[in-house]
Amino acid sequence: MDLVKLVPIADLDVSGHYRKHVGDLDALADSIDRLGLLHPIVITPDNRLIAGLRRYRACKDVLGWTEILCRVLHLESIRPT
């Protein structure tokens, strides 16, 4: 079962991401500012980012948020047996 919660941005681990260029974040940040974060970023229970690096960067770097809505995904629950 996943959980959606607010997490302090400072507590997130994005070190495992290899994407070097996130592109222009201004349009994305503008959309998030106007409409809200429609799709939470996805993290593991230990706060490691799985998906949503551009949304994370737009919220952190452009909008200056200190917390972000996250969906906590337990990877072992979706891993094939």
Order of alpha helices (4+ residues) and beta strands (2+ residues): beta-alpha-beta-beta-alpha-beta
